Amino acid sequence: MASEKLRSFVADTLALVVFFTIVSGLNERFIAGMSWSEVALSRSIGAPLMVLTARP
């Protein structure tokens, strides 16, 4: 039972990070006009923050 919850938690968290990293990165690049290096920096800061704030 506990391993199923852990597996579900990891799968949900991974899906969240992958999906929003791609969507937010494209938004920052093509809508906001940021350079690819700025997008990479933003996403490298944003991904850990997503994990900390989105799960609770």
N, C-alpha and C positions, 0 to 999 in steps of 0.2 A: 504493500500500500504506500509506504513512504517513498519507495523508489519510483512509483508511478507519478507521485506528486512532484518529485524532483525532476523527473524526465519532462513532465508537462511544463514545469516552471522554466527549465532550460530551453525547451522548444519555443515557448511563447516569447521569452526574452530575446532569443536569437532572431526570431521572425520580426519582432519589433525593431530591433537594431538594424537589421538588413534592409527592411522595407523603408524605414524612415531615413536611413542614411542615403539610400538611392534617391528617394523622392525629394528630400530636403536638399541634397547636393545638386540635383538638376534645377530645382527652384532657385537656389542661390546663384548658380552659374548663369542660367538663361533669363530669369526674371529680374533678379537683383543685380546682375551684371558683374558678379565677383569673378576674380581670376581663379584658375584651377588650384593654385597654391593656397589662396584664401579659403576656398571650399574645403580643401583637405585639412587645413588648420581648424576651421569651424566644425567640421564633422568629427575630428579627433577629440575636440573638447565636448561636442554635443553628445556623442555616443555614451560615454560614461555617465553624463548627467541624465540621459534618458533612462538608463538602467536604474539609477538611484531614485528618480522621481516618478517614472511611469508605472513601475510594478506595484507600489503601495496604492 
